[in-house]
Amino acid sequence: MGKFLIVLGVVLALLGLALVYAPGLLSWFGKLPGDLRWRNESGGVYFPITSMIIVSVVLTLIMNLLGRH
């Protein structure tokens, strides 16, 4: 569990730096073809289905790689 938290912290720090110094790097995220968005005059609803599938796959791969000794 300790290794995972360290790696997660490093990944979050790198992601934060990337967002600060390269703001257009993840501009595509949340605007993928399967992300559903409905808007009207009073508000809107957003379902990031495709984006969350990608996040799930990436996190699953990371967890499986870290879980092997």
Secondary structure as UniProt FT lines:
FT   HELIX           2..21
FT   TURN            23..30
FT   TURN            33..34
FT   STRAND          36..40
FT   TURN            41..42
FT   STRAND          43..47
FT   HELIX           49..67
//
